[in-house]
């Protein structure tokens, strides 16, 4: 790297980029290796407490520290909301990172990276300032209902934890993917990723805010993070890559190199062979019956019907290695006790599957407070329980006892869990809970309780969820690609999801999923594709739910052939043999 200083300004030239720090304005210019300007970063990011807005009122000159492998640029500022603020650029030959440190008391509402209020220089006026962008195209790895992962740089795009199938909140399929956007430049791609240290992933959303020639990034904290003294916000890493997926690879690599992924997460041990066996999940078969009989799909999660589903498959020479009992086998979502009317002998069913050489997973609905005392729940300001509270010791004890009951030989003796609805994690500024965890930290704590107790009860228990962030890899064994959007290109959409999952959590297996499906023809195409994505997953026993098309003899033979071929070439361990060259 080469550092140049002229008239109070600075210029750093590295292999893949150059940064210019002008002396007369609070911006930093990014250029690519070819000298083309990519962006003009407004340095004075706003760190807004819940009870006010942060206005930068004055700044000091840049301070530069040059080390053998890193050059640091530091700028101190005075604020209307904090005792002091410090901004830093940490530059290496391959890329650079930006971080903010505040001093003083306050509760974080949101942080606007590269955008903020400034009133400290008469030449530039006052008000809210944006960064400049010359991006050609934006990329967001998070799946959404439209299956659109590219966006115009003048628009907005969000990566978040929570979501539902409603307008503006329909990106709930991964909860979450890595918090990393990528932008096409005249030469290659520029990635921008949130690099929070363990314990500081306390936000629920990262948003790219764009307009013509302008942008800034936001992290949403919602008032649940208290600052008292010095507090360093998560870094934003900048990565230069030949394509958008390699930018995502660079982000994940940087997280690990910076210690932003727990060491236990980074070195997940290989699971047993049965984890990779083809799955049968009864949810699609439940939905097919519900549509035919005009009923509710959860009402068809019964022992007798699951025995029929499996008998249908066995009669057609299909034997899944794992059976998933889906929604709603339990009396209440919060207690996870078998409904005796539906499952008069759940331990007996599990024992029969074990005798047939199969394992059994139980479907869990995350966060749902049904059946849990209100005192063990997260509530809104009106006292309404909206979720179970994993920070409450009483609920943690209840959840651990439920896990033991579901997995222990003296209980149901199941073999693991398919955890669904993680996107219903609480969000909002007035939400109340026992502890002080929030955002991704709250998600991890909830999953950790389940994972920790499951492994203590049954060491080879399998935990499946659609939580595709590297920070969560240590509490999830298999990433589920989640529900299919039937009015989109199914194969392209699921290929993208698998690609992101392999990048984010390379140690984890992938559940290819199989529901819903628009028609039988698409189902056949996806059955053929599944082994290239992950573990094949079958959701139907006799009919496609959406069209009521029956599975023909040739369809069962197709699954039989695909499964046989898949079993022959099973990889020796998690990761399924994929290399970075395939990403």
N, C-alpha and C positions, 0 to 999 in steps of 0.2 A: 504494500500500500504506500501511496505517496501523499504527503500532506503539504499543501501550499497555503500561505497566508499573505493577504494583500489588503491594505487599507482597512484593517479591522475585520475583514471577512476571511473565511476559510473555505478550502476546497480539498476534499479527500477523493483520491482516485484509486479504485480497487480493480480487481480483475473483471468483475461482472457489472460494476456500476460505478457511478461517481455521485458524490453529495456536495452541494454548494451551500454554505452558510453565509448569506449576505449580511453585511453589517448594518444596513439601514431598515430592515423589516424582519418580523418574527416568522420567517418561513425558511424551509430547507428544500432545495430543489433536488429531485432524483433524476439521474440520467442513466440510460442503459449503456452497455459496453460499446455501442456504436455512437454514443454521444447524443442520442435522441432523448429529449426531455420526456419523462413519463408522468411526473406529478410534482406539485408544489405543496409541501406539507406545512400547514399552519401549526406552529409549535405549541401555542398556548392553549392546550386542551382544557376544557371545562370539567371540573370535578365537583358535581353539584350535590350538596347535602339535601336531606329531605325537607328542610325548612327554609331553603333559599337557593339562589343561583350564584355561581362562581364567576366573578368578573375579575380578570387580571388587570391590576391597576398600574403596575410598573415592572420593568425587567432590568436585569443586569447584563453586562456583556458575556459572550460565550467564554467559558473556560475549557481549555483543551489539555488532555492528558494523553500522552503517546506512550504506549507500552510495546513490548516486543511482538505481540500478536493481536493487539486490540488498541483502537484509538477511541477515547471517550470524549464526547462533547457535552458540556453541562451548562445549563442556564438556570439561574435563580430568579424567582418572580414573587411579587407581592399580590395578595388576593383579597377580595371583599369577603370571602367565606372562610379562609384558612389563615393561620398565622404565617405560613410560608408555603411555597411550592417549588419543586425542583424538577426540571425536565432533562432527560439524558438520551443521547444517541450512543449506542455501543456498537462499534463497527469492526468487522473482521473481513478477511479477504473474500469470503463467500457470500456474505450478506450482512445485515445490520438489524439491530433491535432498538425500540424506543420504549422508554418507561417514564412514569410520573411518580413523584413522591410528594405527599402533602403532610403538613404538620398542624396539629390543633385538634379540637374536639368536633365531632359531627357524626351524623349517620348518612351513609352514602345512598343517594337516590339513583343517579346514573352518572356515567363518565362519557363525555364526548371527546373521543380521540381525534385530534387534528381538526377540531372545530371548537369554538368557544367565544365567550365575551371578552372584549379587550377595550380598555379606555385609557391606555397609557401613552398614546402618541397622537398628538394633534394632527399630524400629517395624514394619518389613515382614518381619522374619525373614530367613532365608537360603535358598539353594537356587537352582533354575532358575526364571526368571521368563519369562512369555509376554506378548506384546502382546494387546490386546483388539481384537475385530473385530465389526462389526455388518453384515457383507456379506450380501447377499441371494443372490448367485450368483457363482461363480468361472469364469474362462475361461482355457484354456490353448491356444495356437495350434498346438501340436505334434500332428501326426497320430499315431494309434495304432491297434492292431489292432481295437479296439472302435469306432473312429471317434466317440469321445465327447470333445468339447472343452469341455464344461461340467461343473463339479463342485460339490459341496456345500462351503461354506466351512469346515465342521467336518471335512473329510477332507483328504487329501494329494494333491498333484499334482506331476509332475516334468517338467522340460525338460532333455534331456541330449544328449550327443554319441554315446554308444555305445548299442547295443541289438541284440537278437536276438529271434526269435519264440518267446519263453519267458515264463512268468508273471512279471509285475513289470518286464519289460525289453522290452515289445512296442511301444515308441514310437520306432522306428528309421527312420521313413519320411523325415523331414527331419533332417539331422545337421549343425547343429541349425537350428531356426527362431530368431527373436529370443528372447532370454531375457527375456520379458516376460509377466507375468500381468495379468489385468484383473478387476475386481470390480464387480458391480452394487451401487449404492447407492440410497437412496430417490429421488435425483435424479441420473440419469446414471451414468457409470462412472468408476472410479478405476484407472489403470494403474500398475503397479510394474515397472520394467525395470532390468536390470543394465547400467550404463554404464561399461564398462572402456575404458581408453585403449589405443591400439595397443601391443602388446608385453605387456599385462597381462591378456589373456584366458587365464589359466593354470588354469582350473577345467574340470571335465568335466560338471558337473551343477548345475542350480539347482532347488531343491525348495521348494514351499509346504507347510508343516506346519500343519495345522489341527486344532482341537478345538472343542468347544462354547464359543463366545464368545472363542476364543483363536487366535493364529497366530504364526509367525515364518517367515522365509525362510532357506535355507541354500545356500551355495556349497561344492562339494566340491573340494578341492585335492589330497588324497591324499598329502601330504608331499613334493611335487615342486617346491615354491616356497620358496627360501631367503630369509629376511629377516635383514639384518644392518645395523642402524641404523634409520632411519625408512622406513616402508613404508605407502603409502596404498592401501587396498583399493578395488575398484570402487565407484562411486557407485550408489545406488538412486534412480532418478528416479521422481517421482510426477506423473501426468498426469491431467487432468480432461477427459472427453470424453463426447459424447452416446451412443456405443455402444462395444462391445468392439473392433471393428476400427479405429475412429478412435483409440482408446487406443493400439493398436499403431502406427498412423501417427505419433502424437505421440512415441512412443518412438524410432522410426527417425529422425524429424526431429531429436530431441534428440541422438541419437548423432552425427549429422552436424554439428550446430551446435557440439557440444562437442569436435569433433576426434577422436571415438572411432572414426571410419571413416577409413581411409587416404585422402588426397586423390585418389590415383590410382583408388581404388575409386569414389569419388563421381562421377567424370566419365568413365565408361566410353564409349569411342568406338563409334559405330554399326558393326555388322558387315556383311559382304557379304550380298547378296540370297539367296545359296544357303543361308545358315543358316536361313532361314524356310521352305524347301521341305519338303513332307510327307516324313516319315520312314517307312522300312520297317525294322523290327528283326526278325530271324529267330528270336528266342527263343520266341515263341508257337508258331510253326510247328515248331520243334524239340520243344517240349513236346507238341504234338499227335501227332507221330510217335512220341515216346517212350511216350505213353499207349497208342497203338494197338498198338505192338510190344512193350510191357512192357519198355522199355529205360530208359536214363538220358539225360535231355535234353542234357547237355553232349556226349555221344557223337555227337550229330547236327549239330554245328557243323562241317560239312565243305564244301569247295568245290563238290563235285558237287551236294549238296542245296541250297545257296544258289543255284546256277545254276538248279536246278529251281524253287525258290520264285519267283525273279524271272521265269522263263519263264512260269509260271502266271499271274502278275500281268500280264505284257505281253500274253498272249493274251486277257486280259479288259480291255484298254485302260487299265491302271493303270501309271503310271510314277512311282515315288517319286523325289524329288530327291536323297535321301540314303539309303544302305543302311548298317545297323549290323550288323556281324558280332559275334555274342554269344558267350557262354560255351559251349564252351571251344575257341577256335581255336588257342590257344597250347599249346606243349609243357608249360611250367610257368607258373604265375601270376606268379612273382617275376621271371622273365627276359623274358617276353613275346616269345619266338621262335616263329614259326609251326611248328605240328606238321606235318612233311612228309607223314605218312600221311593227314592230313585235308586239308591245303592244299599240294598239290604245287607250286602256282604261284600264291601269293598276289599277287605283283606283277602277274602276268598277269590275275588276276581284277580287281584294282583298275584296271588299264589299260583293260580291257573296259568297266567301269562309267564311267570317265572318257569313253571314246569314245561311250557312250550318253547323256552329259550328266549323269551322276550323280556324287556324292561318296560316299566310303566312310569310316565311322568304325569303330574297333576298340574292343571292350569290354575294359576293364581292371578287374581285381579288386583293389581297394585293400587295402593292408596285408599281403596274404597272402605269407608268406616262402617258399613252395614254390620250390625251386631256387636260393635265395640262400644263400651261406655264412653259417653261424651267427654269425661275427664281425661281420657287417653287419646283424644283426637285434636288435630289442628282445627281451629275455628276461624270464622270471619268475625268482624267487629260486632255483629249482632249475636254471637254465641253459637251460630249454626255449625255443627261438625261438618267439615268438608273433606277431611282426609284423616287417616290414622297418623299418629305422631311418633315416628321412630326415635325422636329425641327424648321421649317420655320413658323413664325406666320401667313404669308399670306396663306400658304397651310393649316395650322391648321384651320383657319377660313373657308376656302373653304370646308374642310372635314366635319366640324361641320354643316355647312349649308346643305351639301348633306345628312347627317344623319337625320337632322330635316325634310328635304323634303321627304325622304324615309319612315319615321316613323310617321309623324304627321298626324292628321285627315284631315288637309288642303292640304296634299301632297298625297303620295301613301297609307298611313295608314297601311304599313306593320308592322310586329310584331317582327322583329329582323333580324339577319344576319348569314349566313354561310360564314365565312371568310376562303378563300382558298389561296394557293400559298404564305403562310408566309415564306416558305423556299427561296423565292427570295429576302430576305433581303440583302442589299448591303454588300459586303465584298471586302477587298483589301486595300493596303497601300496608294494608290494615290487617293482614292475616296474623293470627296469634298461635304460637307454639311454645312448648316447654323449654327447649334449648335455643341456641342461637345459630344453628346451621341453616344455610339457605342455598338455593340454586343447585349446582352440580354437587356440592358437598352434602346437601341433604339427600340427593339421589344416591350418592355413593354410600352413605351411612345406612339407608334403608336396605339396599342390596347387600351390603356387607353383613348385616345381621342375618339375613336369610342364608347367604353363602357360608358364613362362619359356622352357624348352627348346623347347616346341612352337611358340611364336611366333617364336623365333629360327630354327627350321628351316623353318617354313611360316607366314608371317605371318597368313594367313586361316584357320589351323587352328581347329576348333570344339571346345571343351571343355564337356562336359555332366556335371553331377553333381547330387545331391539335397542340396546343402549350402546351405540357405536362410537364411543369416545375412548381414546387410549387411557384416560384416567380411571375408567371403569373396568378395564380389561381384567384386572385381578379379582373381580367379584362376579364375573360372568364367564362361562366356559364356551358358550356357543352364541353367535349373533344371528338372530332371526331377521330375515329380509323384510318381514312384515307383509301386510295386506297388499293385494294387487289392485291397481286402478284399472278397471275393466275397459274403460273407453280410451285407453292409451296404448302405445306400443309396449306390450307386456315384456317381450324378450329384451328390448333395449333398456327398459326401465329397471328390470331386475338385474341385468348385467351391470348397469351403473351402480346399483346398490351393493352388489357383491364386490365390485372393484373398490369402492370406498371402504367397505368393511375389512377387506384384506389389507388395505393400507393402514387403517386406523388400529386394528387389533390383529396383527399377523399371527399371534399365538392361538387365537380362537378359531374354532370351527364355525361353519356357516350353515344355518338351516335355510334351505332354498325356498321354503314356504310353497303354498299351492292354492291359496284362496284369496278372494273369489276369482273366478275365471269367467270370461264372457261367453264362451261356447266350447263345444267339444273339440273343434279343430284347433283352437288356441291351446287348449289343455294338452293335446297331443304334442304340439310343438314345444311346450314348456317342459313336459316330461322328458323330452329328448335333451333339452338344454340343461336341466337341473344338475347332473353330475359335473358339468364344467364349472358350476357356480359354488357348489357345496354339497351338503348331505341331501339326497333326494327326500322329498316330503310329499306324501299322498294324503289328500283330504277327502276323497270321495270313495264310496264303496260300491255304489250302483248307478247313481245319476249325477249329472251336473246340475247344481241348484238353480242357476240363473235361467237355463233353457229347458230343464227337465229332460235333456237328452240322455238316454241310457248308455252306460258303458257297454260296448260290444265285446265279443270274444277277442277280437283283434286288439282292443284297448288293454285288456288284462294281459295279453301276450306281450304287448309293447312294454308295459311296466315290468313284467317278469324279465324280459330281455335286458332292459336298461339296468335294473337292479343287479342282475347277474353280472353284467359287464362291469358295473360300478364296484361290486364286491371283489372282483378279481384284481382290480387295480387300486384298491384302497391304499392310501398313503399310510406310512408307519405311525404317524402321529398328527396332532393338530397342525393347522396351516395348509394341509392337503397338498403340499408339494409346490405351492406357487412361489415364484421368485419375483424379485423386484423388476426383472426384465419384462414380466407380463403385465405390469401395472401401467 
